[in-house]
Amino acid sequence: MRTGIDIGCPGATRSDAPGGSGFGTRVEIALQGVRVDAPVQRRSGAGPSDDNHVLVDGANAALPINPQSPYLVRDGRLMRGSVDTGLSVQVVPRPRFYDLVTADGVPYEKIARLHGADVLATTVVQTCIRYAEQDRCRFCAIEESLRSGSTIAAKTPAQLAEVAEAAVRLDGVRQMVMTTGTTAGPDRGARYLARCVRAVAEAVPGLPIQVQCEPPADLSVLTTLREAGATAIGIHVESLDEEVRRRWMPGKATVPMEQYEAAWDEAVRVFGRNRVSTYL
């Protein structure tokens, strides 16, 4: 599985990079992880996993859990041994919405999770047609969290709307991310994403929602997502190198690059500039 290496850059004070950005230290903790007991963690999932969610100089960060890391957090400071690196680190407190359950007894935490201090994230369908050993992306652990019992296989639009409303009201969530495992239909899961987005948008008007999916065969589904209330989209190619694609994600590699390029172009037309992204 991939480890979380998403670290913010504003506001650092250490001068190990031009302008004192602390960039070198940030890269090191992204790769080597930290020793800290953070109440908001993720042990497995579709993307970055086995991580602590903290604020590094006030910016959301997901850092790998590593008991052997030379970096540790002490009294809100990032230390390398006894040396203060110049970066502050605050753990993200456990959100209050984690203590709630739906009427049918499903803990909110199994429906959507807090990422960083103010982002709500969910995988609406926690299975993937590409998860068979010969097809799966080698960095993905989407079904491991399902097997461990930390989530449910499919979240309903009503459940997601209920949890999103509580997360905004109780914990100050300011944006939401919805991804999905790839389904068998030609839309590859995008139409169900749209149903979920619409429910959340109706329950929490104005909440920015990013969706993530493979390129749908019918690109008009991108308009359906936008009209449902999605404000941004990620269509993740993982690599632009065909050999790497075939080796690391044999299932996704069967989707030609031309389909990704066409989907990106249409997504920019539908969502607008700077609202379309990909993972490399």
FIDO-557001 format. One record per residue (C-alpha): residue in three letters; x, y, z. Coordinates in steps of 0.1 Angstrom, whole numbers, plus 5000, padded with zeros to 4 digits. Example, Ala and Ser with C-alpha at 12.3 -4.5 7.8 and 13.67 -1.06 7.14 Angstrom:
2
<r><type>ALA</type><u>5123</u><v>4955</v><w>5078</w></r>
<r><type>SER</type><u>5137</u><v>4989</v><w>5071</w></r>
This chain:
280
<r><type>MET</type><u>5000</u><v>5000</v><w>5000</w></r>
<r><type>ARG</type><u>5010</u><v>5036</v><w>4995</w></r>
<r><type>THR</type><u>5020</u><v>5056</v><w>5026</w></r>
<r><type>GLY</type><u>5007</u><v>5091</v><w>5031</w></r>
<r><type>ILE</type><u>5032</u><v>5118</v><w>5019</w></r>
<r><type>ASP</type><u>5009</u><v>5147</v><w>5015</w></r>
<r><type>ILE</type><u>5025</u><v>5176</v><w>5034</w></r>
<r><type>GLY</type><u>5018</u><v>5213</v><w>5033</w></r>
<r><type>CYS</type><u>5045</u><v>5239</v><w>5027</w></r>
<r><type>PRO</type><u>5034</u><v>5273</v><w>5039</w></r>
<r><type>GLY</type><u>5048</u><v>5289</v><w>5070</w></r>
<r><type>ALA</type><u>5079</u><v>5267</v><w>5078</w></r>
<r><type>THR</type><u>5108</u><v>5284</v><w>5095</w></r>
<r><type>ARG</type><u>5138</u><v>5261</v><w>5090</w></r>
<r><type>SER</type><u>5163</u><v>5274</v><w>5065</w></r>
<r><type>ASP</type><u>5173</u><v>5242</v><w>5048</w></r>
<r><type>ALA</type><u>5158</u><v>5253</v><w>5015</w></r>
<r><type>PRO</type><u>5157</u><v>5286</v><w>4996</w></r>
<r><type>GLY</type><u>5136</u><v>5311</v><w>5016</w></r>
<r><type>GLY</type><u>5137</u><v>5290</v><w>5048</w></r>
<r><type>SER</type><u>5108</u><v>5268</v><w>5037</w></r>
<r><type>GLY</type><u>5119</u><v>5237</v><w>5056</w></r>
<r><type>PHE</type><u>5113</u><v>5218</v><w>5024</w></r>
<r><type>GLY</type><u>5141</u><v>5193</v><w>5030</w></r>
<r><type>THR</type><u>5128</u><v>5184</v><w>5064</w></r>
<r><type>ARG</type><u>5093</u><v>5180</v><w>5050</w></r>
<r><type>VAL</type><u>5105</u><v>5156</v><w>5023</w></r>
<r><type>GLU</type><u>5123</u><v>5136</v><w>5050</w></r>
<r><type>ILE</type><u>5093</u><v>5132</v><w>5072</w></r>
<r><type>ALA</type><u>5072</u><v>5124</v><w>5042</w></r>
<r><type>LEU</type><u>5095</u><v>5095</v><w>5035</w></r>
<r><type>GLN</type><u>5107</u><v>5084</v><w>5069</w></r>
<r><type>GLY</type><u>5075</u><v>5092</v><w>5089</w></r>
<r><type>VAL</type><u>5072</u><v>5104</v><w>5125</w></r>
<r><type>ARG</type><u>5068</u><v>5090</v><w>5159</w></r>
<r><type>VAL</type><u>5036</u><v>5105</v><w>5173</w></r>
<r><type>ASP</type><u>5004</u><v>5091</v><w>5187</w></r>
<r><type>ALA</type><u>4977</u><v>5109</v><w>5166</w></r>
<r><type>PRO</type><u>4940</u><v>5101</v><w>5173</w></r>
<r><type>VAL</type><u>4932</u><v>5106</v><w>5136</w></r>
<r><type>GLN</type><u>4949</u><v>5078</v><w>5116</w></r>
<r><type>ARG</type><u>4942</u><v>5056</v><w>5086</w></r>
<r><type>ARG</type><u>4956</u><v>5021</v><w>5085</w></r>
<r><type>SER</type><u>4945</u><v>5010</v><w>5050</w></r>
<r><type>GLY</type><u>4925</u><v>5022</v><w>5021</w></r>
<r><type>ALA</type><u>4924</u><v>5032</v><w>4984</w></r>
<r><type>GLY</type><u>4952</u><v>5058</v><w>4986</w></r>
<r><type>PRO</type><u>4977</u><v>5070</v><w>5012</w></r>
<r><type>SER</type><u>4974</u><v>5048</v><w>5043</w></r>
<r><type>ASP</type><u>4991</u><v>5038</v><w>5075</w></r>
<r><type>ASP</type><u>4994</u><v>5075</v><w>5084</w></r>
<r><type>ASN</type><u>4989</u><v>5101</v><w>5112</w></r>
<r><type>HIS</type><u>4969</u><v>5132</v><w>5104</w></r>
<r><type>VAL</type><u>4986</u><v>5163</v><w>5118</w></r>
<r><type>LEU</type><u>4991</u><v>5200</v><w>5112</w></r>
<r><type>VAL</type><u>5027</u><v>5209</v><w>5101</w></r>
<r><type>ASP</type><u>5031</u><v>5246</v><w>5107</w></r>
<r><type>GLY</type><u>4993</u><v>5249</v><w>5104</w></r>
<r><type>ALA</type><u>4990</u><v>5230</v><w>5072</w></r>
<r><type>ASN</type><u>4971</u><v>5196</v><w>5069</w></r>
<r><type>ALA</type><u>4995</u><v>5167</v><w>5065</w></r>
<r><type>ALA</type><u>4993</u><v>5129</v><w>5064</w></r>
<r><type>LEU</type><u>5026</u><v>5115</v><w>5076</w></r>
<r><type>PRO</type><u>5036</u><v>5078</v><w>5077</w></r>
<r><type>ILE</type><u>5035</u><v>5060</v><w>5111</w></r>
<r><type>ASN</type><u>5070</u><v>5048</v><w>5117</w></r>
<r><type>PRO</type><u>5083</u><v>5037</v><w>5152</w></r>
<r><type>GLN</type><u>5118</u><v>5037</v><w>5138</w></r>
<r><type>SER</type><u>5117</u><v>5072</v><w>5124</w></r>
<r><type>PRO</type><u>5144</u><v>5096</v><w>5137</w></r>
<r><type>TYR</type><u>5117</u><v>5123</v><w>5139</w></r>
<r><type>LEU</type><u>5094</u><v>5126</v><w>5168</w></r>
<r><type>VAL</type><u>5069</u><v>5151</v><w>5181</w></r>
<r><type>ARG</type><u>5076</u><v>5166</v><w>5215</w></r>
<r><type>ASP</type><u>5055</u><v>5194</v><w>5231</w></r>
<r><type>GLY</type><u>5042</u><v>5205</v><w>5197</w></r>
<r><type>ARG</type><u>5076</u><v>5206</v><w>5180</w></r>
<r><type>LEU</type><u>5091</u><v>5183</v><w>5154</w></r>
<r><type>MET</type><u>5124</u><v>5170</v><w>5168</w></r>
<r><type>ARG</type><u>5152</u><v>5150</v><w>5152</w></r>
<r><type>GLY</type><u>5166</u><v>5134</v><w>5183</w></r>
<r><type>SER</type><u>5172</u><v>5164</v><w>5206</w></r>
<r><type>VAL</type><u>5174</u><v>5189</v><w>5178</w></r>
<r><type>ASP</type><u>5144</u><v>5212</v><w>5171</w></r>
<r><type>THR</type><u>5138</u><v>5212</v><w>5133</w></r>
<r><type>GLY</type><u>5120</u><v>5245</v><w>5135</w></r>
<r><type>LEU</type><u>5086</u><v>5230</v><w>5125</w></r>
<r><type>SER</type><u>5056</u><v>5229</v><w>5147</w></r>
<r><type>VAL</type><u>5034</u><v>5198</v><w>5147</w></r>
<r><type>GLN</type><u>4999</u><v>5195</v><w>5162</w></r>
<r><type>VAL</type><u>4979</u><v>5163</v><w>5162</w></r>
<r><type>VAL</type><u>4944</u><v>5166</v><w>5148</w></r>
<r><type>PRO</type><u>4919</u><v>5158</v><w>5176</w></r>
<r><type>ARG</type><u>4894</u><v>5131</v><w>5173</w></r>
<r><type>PRO</type><u>4863</u><v>5146</v><w>5157</w></r>
<r><type>ARG</type><u>4830</u><v>5145</v><w>5176</w></r>
<r><type>PHE</type><u>4811</u><v>5130</v><w>5147</w></r>
<r><type>TYR</type><u>4831</u><v>5098</v><w>5151</w></r>
<r><type>ASP</type><u>4810</u><v>5091</v><w>5183</w></r>
<r><type>LEU</type><u>4777</u><v>5090</v><w>5164</w></r>
<r><type>VAL</type><u>4759</u><v>5061</v><w>5147</w></r>
<r><type>THR</type><u>4732</u><v>5059</v><w>5121</w></r>
<r><type>ALA</type><u>4697</u><v>5048</v><w>5129</w></r>
<r><type>ASP</type><u>4706</u><v>5013</v><w>5116</w></r>
<r><type>GLY</type><u>4736</u><v>5011</v><w>5138</w></r>
<r><type>VAL</type><u>4765</u><v>5020</v><w>5115</w></r>
<r><type>PRO</type><u>4792</u><v>5042</v><w>5131</w></r>
<r><type>TYR</type><u>4797</u><v>5074</v><w>5112</w></r>
<r><type>GLU</type><u>4834</u><v>5067</v><w>5113</w></r>
<r><type>LYS</type><u>4828</u><v>5037</v><w>5090</w></r>
<r><type>ILE</type><u>4810</u><v>5059</v><w>5064</w></r>
<r><type>ALA</type><u>4834</u><v>5088</v><w>5061</w></r>
<r><type>ARG</type><u>4867</u><v>5098</v><w>5078</w></r>
<r><type>LEU</type><u>4883</u><v>5130</v><w>5088</w></r>
<r><type>HIS</type><u>4915</u><v>5138</v><w>5067</w></r>
<r><type>GLY</type><u>4936</u><v>5165</v><w>5082</w></r>
<r><type>ALA</type><u>4917</u><v>5190</v><w>5103</w></r>
<r><type>ASP</type><u>4889</u><v>5200</v><w>5080</w></r>
<r><type>VAL</type><u>4884</u><v>5175</v><w>5051</w></r>
<r><type>LEU</type><u>4858</u><v>5148</v><w>5051</w></r>
<r><type>ALA</type><u>4867</u><v>5118</v><w>5028</w></r>
<r><type>THR</type><u>4850</u><v>5087</v><w>5018</w></r>
<r><type>THR</type><u>4852</u><v>5058</v><w>4994</w></r>
<r><type>VAL</type><u>4816</u><v>5053</v><w>4984</w></r>
<r><type>VAL</type><u>4821</u><v>5018</v><w>4970</w></r>
<r><type>GLN</type><u>4849</u><v>5000</v><w>4989</w></r>
<r><type>THR</type><u>4854</u><v>4973</v><w>4963</w></r>
<r><type>CYS</type><u>4870</u><v>4973</v><w>4929</w></r>
<r><type>ILE</type><u>4867</u><v>4951</v><w>4898</w></r>
<r><type>ARG</type><u>4904</u><v>4954</v><w>4894</w></r>
<r><type>TYR</type><u>4913</u><v>4941</v><w>4929</w></r>
<r><type>ALA</type><u>4919</u><v>4906</v><w>4916</w></r>
<r><type>GLU</type><u>4956</u><v>4898</v><w>4921</w></r>
<r><type>GLN</type><u>4964</u><v>4899</v><w>4884</w></r>
<r><type>ASP</type><u>4947</u><v>4932</v><w>4878</w></r>
<r><type>ARG</type><u>4951</u><v>4953</v><w>4910</w></r>
<r><type>CYS</type><u>4971</u><v>4984</v><w>4913</w></r>
<r><type>ARG</type><u>5001</u><v>4973</v><w>4934</w></r>
<r><type>PHE</type><u>5000</u><v>5004</v><w>4957</w></r>
<r><type>CYS</type><u>4962</u><v>5001</v><w>4964</w></r>
<r><type>ALA</type><u>4947</u><v>4986</v><w>4996</w></r>
<r><type>ILE</type><u>4911</u><v>4996</v><w>4989</w></r>
<r><type>GLU</type><u>4895</u><v>4963</v><w>5001</w></r>
<r><type>GLU</type><u>4918</u><v>4958</v><w>5031</w></r>
<r><type>SER</type><u>4900</u><v>4983</v><w>5052</w></r>
<r><type>LEU</type><u>4868</u><v>4965</v><w>5043</w></r>
<r><type>ARG</type><u>4882</u><v>4932</v><w>5054</w></r>
<r><type>SER</type><u>4894</u><v>4947</v><w>5087</w></r>
<r><type>GLY</type><u>4859</u><v>4959</v><w>5095</w></r>
<r><type>SER</type><u>4868</u><v>4996</v><w>5096</w></r>
<r><type>THR</type><u>4843</u><v>5005</v><w>5069</w></r>
<r><type>ILE</type><u>4813</u><v>4991</v><w>5049</w></r>
<r><type>ALA</type><u>4812</u><v>4980</v><w>5013</w></r>
<r><type>ALA</type><u>4788</u><v>5007</v><w>5000</w></r>
<r><type>LYS</type><u>4778</u><v>5039</v><w>5015</w></r>
<r><type>THR</type><u>4743</u><v>5051</v><w>5006</w></r>
<r><type>PRO</type><u>4736</u><v>5087</v><w>4996</w></r>
<r><type>ALA</type><u>4715</u><v>5092</v><w>5027</w></r>
<r><type>GLN</type><u>4742</u><v>5080</v><w>5050</w></r>
<r><type>LEU</type><u>4768</u><v>5103</v><w>5034</w></r>
<r><type>ALA</type><u>4745</u><v>5133</v><w>5036</w></r>
<r><type>GLU</type><u>4738</u><v>5125</v><w>5073</w></r>
<r><type>VAL</type><u>4775</u><v>5122</v><w>5082</w></r>
<r><type>ALA</type><u>4785</u><v>5153</v><w>5061</w></r>
<r><type>GLU</type><u>4760</u><v>5174</v><w>5079</w></r>
<r><type>ALA</type><u>4772</u><v>5163</v><w>5113</w></r>
<r><type>ALA</type><u>4809</u><v>5167</v><w>5104</w></r>
<r><type>VAL</type><u>4803</u><v>5203</v><w>5092</w></r>
<r><type>ARG</type><u>4781</u><v>5212</v><w>5122</w></r>
<r><type>LEU</type><u>4802</u><v>5195</v><w>5149</w></r>
<r><type>ASP</type><u>4838</u><v>5196</v><w>5137</w></r>
<r><type>GLY</type><u>4840</u><v>5225</v><w>5112</w></r>
<r><type>VAL</type><u>4846</u><v>5204</v><w>5081</w></r>
<r><type>ARG</type><u>4851</u><v>5227</v><w>5051</w></r>
<r><type>GLN</type><u>4854</u><v>5204</v><w>5021</w></r>
<r><type>MET</type><u>4847</u><v>5168</v><w>5011</w></r>
<r><type>VAL</type><u>4864</u><v>5142</v><w>4989</w></r>
<r><type>MET</type><u>4845</u><v>5113</v><w>4974</w></r>
<r><type>THR</type><u>4863</u><v>5085</v><w>4956</w></r>
<r><type>THR</type><u>4852</u><v>5050</v><w>4945</w></r>
<r><type>GLY</type><u>4864</u><v>5017</v><w>4936</w></r>
<r><type>THR</type><u>4860</u><v>5010</v><w>4899</w></r>
<r><type>THR</type><u>4827</u><v>4993</v><w>4891</w></r>
<r><type>ALA</type><u>4818</u><v>4971</v><w>4861</w></r>
<r><type>GLY</type><u>4796</u><v>4995</v><w>4842</w></r>
<r><type>PRO</type><u>4809</u><v>5018</v><w>4815</w></r>
<r><type>ASP</type><u>4806</u><v>5048</v><w>4838</w></r>
<r><type>ARG</type><u>4831</u><v>5031</v><w>4861</w></r>
<r><type>GLY</type><u>4813</u><v>5042</v><w>4892</w></r>
<r><type>ALA</type><u>4807</u><v>5079</v><w>4883</w></r>
<r><type>ARG</type><u>4769</u><v>5077</v><w>4882</w></r>
<r><type>TYR</type><u>4767</u><v>5064</v><w>4917</w></r>
<r><type>LEU</type><u>4792</u><v>5091</v><w>4928</w></r>
<r><type>ALA</type><u>4768</u><v>5117</v><w>4913</w></r>
<r><type>ARG</type><u>4739</u><v>5103</v><w>4934</w></r>
<r><type>CYS</type><u>4760</u><v>5106</v><w>4965</w></r>
<r><type>VAL</type><u>4772</u><v>5141</v><w>4956</w></r>
<r><type>ARG</type><u>4736</u><v>5153</v><w>4951</w></r>
<r><type>ALA</type><u>4725</u><v>5140</v><w>4985</w></r>
<r><type>VAL</type><u>4754</u><v>5158</v><w>5003</w></r>
<r><type>ALA</type><u>4750</u><v>5190</v><w>4983</w></r>
<r><type>GLU</type><u>4713</u><v>5191</v><w>4993</w></r>
<r><type>ALA</type><u>4721</u><v>5184</v><w>5030</w></r>
<r><type>VAL</type><u>4750</u><v>5209</v><w>5032</w></r>
<r><type>PRO</type><u>4746</u><v>5236</v><w>5005</w></r>
<r><type>GLY</type><u>4779</u><v>5252</v><w>4995</w></r>
<r><type>LEU</type><u>4802</u><v>5225</v><w>5008</w></r>
<r><type>PRO</type><u>4830</u><v>5221</v><w>4982</w></r>
<r><type>ILE</type><u>4831</u><v>5184</v><w>4970</w></r>
<r><type>GLN</type><u>4858</u><v>5168</v><w>4950</w></r>
<r><type>VAL</type><u>4851</u><v>5135</v><w>4932</w></r>
<r><type>GLN</type><u>4876</u><v>5109</v><w>4920</w></r>
<r><type>CYS</type><u>4871</u><v>5082</v><w>4894</w></r>
<r><type>GLU</type><u>4885</u><v>5066</v><w>4863</w></r>
<r><type>PRO</type><u>4877</u><v>5081</v><w>4829</w></r>
<r><type>PRO</type><u>4841</u><v>5071</v><w>4822</w></r>
<r><type>ALA</type><u>4834</u><v>5057</v><w>4788</w></r>
<r><type>ASP</type><u>4806</u><v>5082</v><w>4783</w></r>
<r><type>LEU</type><u>4821</u><v>5116</v><w>4790</w></r>
<r><type>SER</type><u>4787</u><v>5132</v><w>4795</w></r>
<r><type>VAL</type><u>4788</u><v>5116</v><w>4830</w></r>
<r><type>LEU</type><u>4813</u><v>5144</v><w>4839</w></r>
<r><type>THR</type><u>4785</u><v>5169</v><w>4833</w></r>
<r><type>THR</type><u>4762</u><v>5148</v><w>4855</w></r>
<r><type>LEU</type><u>4787</u><v>5150</v><w>4883</w></r>
<r><type>ARG</type><u>4791</u><v>5187</v><w>4880</w></r>
<r><type>GLU</type><u>4753</u><v>5193</v><w>4879</w></r>
<r><type>ALA</type><u>4749</u><v>5171</v><w>4910</w></r>
<r><type>GLY</type><u>4771</u><v>5195</v><w>4929</w></r>
<r><type>ALA</type><u>4807</u><v>5184</v><w>4925</w></r>
<r><type>THR</type><u>4831</u><v>5213</v><w>4924</w></r>
<r><type>ALA</type><u>4863</u><v>5196</v><w>4914</w></r>
<r><type>ILE</type><u>4874</u><v>5162</v><w>4900</w></r>
<r><type>GLY</type><u>4905</u><v>5140</v><w>4901</w></r>
<r><type>ILE</type><u>4911</u><v>5115</v><w>4873</w></r>
<r><type>HIS</type><u>4942</u><v>5096</v><w>4884</w></r>
<r><type>VAL</type><u>4965</u><v>5082</v><w>4858</w></r>
<r><type>GLU</type><u>4993</u><v>5073</v><w>4883</w></r>
<r><type>SER</type><u>5020</u><v>5073</v><w>4856</w></r>
<r><type>LEU</type><u>5025</u><v>5086</v><w>4821</w></r>
<r><type>ASP</type><u>5050</u><v>5058</v><w>4813</w></r>
<r><type>GLU</type><u>5033</u><v>5028</v><w>4796</w></r>
<r><type>GLU</type><u>5058</u><v>5003</v><w>4809</w></r>
<r><type>VAL</type><u>5052</u><v>5015</v><w>4845</w></r>
<r><type>ARG</type><u>5015</u><v>5015</v><w>4840</w></r>
<r><type>ARG</type><u>5015</u><v>4979</v><w>4828</w></r>
<r><type>ARG</type><u>5037</u><v>4968</v><w>4857</w></r>
<r><type>TRP</type><u>5022</u><v>4987</v><w>4886</w></r>
<r><type>MET</type><u>4985</u><v>4989</v><w>4876</w></r>
<r><type>PRO</type><u>4978</u><v>4963</v><w>4849</w></r>
<r><type>GLY</type><u>4940</u><v>4967</v><w>4852</w></r>
<r><type>LYS</type><u>4940</u><v>5005</v><w>4849</w></r>
<r><type>ALA</type><u>4966</u><v>5002</v><w>4821</w></r>
<r><type>THR</type><u>4940</u><v>4987</v><w>4799</w></r>
<r><type>VAL</type><u>4923</u><v>5021</v><w>4797</w></r>
<r><type>PRO</type><u>4943</u><v>5039</v><w>4769</w></r>
<r><type>MET</type><u>4961</u><v>5071</v><w>4776</w></r>
<r><type>GLU</type><u>4939</u><v>5087</v><w>4749</w></r>
<r><type>GLN</type><u>4908</u><v>5081</v><w>4772</w></r>
<r><type>TYR</type><u>4925</u><v>5099</v><w>4801</w></r>
<r><type>GLU</type><u>4935</u><v>5128</v><w>4779</w></r>
<r><type>ALA</type><u>4900</u><v>5131</v><w>4765</w></r>
<r><type>ALA</type><u>4885</u><v>5129</v><w>4800</w></r>
<r><type>TRP</type><u>4909</u><v>5156</v><w>4813</w></r>
<r><type>ASP</type><u>4900</u><v>5179</v><w>4784</w></r>
<r><type>GLU</type><u>4862</u><v>5174</v><w>4789</w></r>
<r><type>ALA</type><u>4866</u><v>5178</v><w>4827</w></r>
<r><type>VAL</type><u>4884</u><v>5211</v><w>4823</w></r>
<r><type>ARG</type><u>4856</u><v>5223</v><w>4800</w></r>
<r><type>VAL</type><u>4829</u><v>5212</v><w>4825</w></r>
<r><type>PHE</type><u>4845</u><v>5220</v><w>4859</w></r>
<r><type>GLY</type><u>4868</u><v>5249</v><w>4848</w></r>
<r><type>ARG</type><u>4905</u><v>5255</v><w>4850</w></r>
<r><type>ASN</type><u>4924</u><v>5245</v><w>4882</w></r>
<r><type>ARG</type><u>4895</u><v>5222</v><w>4892</w></r>
<r><type>VAL</type><u>4908</u><v>5191</v><w>4875</w></r>
<r><type>SER</type><u>4937</u><v>5171</v><w>4889</w></r>
<r><type>THR</type><u>4956</u><v>5138</v><w>4885</w></r>
<r><type>TYR</type><u>4980</u><v>5117</v><w>4906</w></r>
<r><type>LEU</type><u>5014</u><v>5110</v><w>4893</w></r>
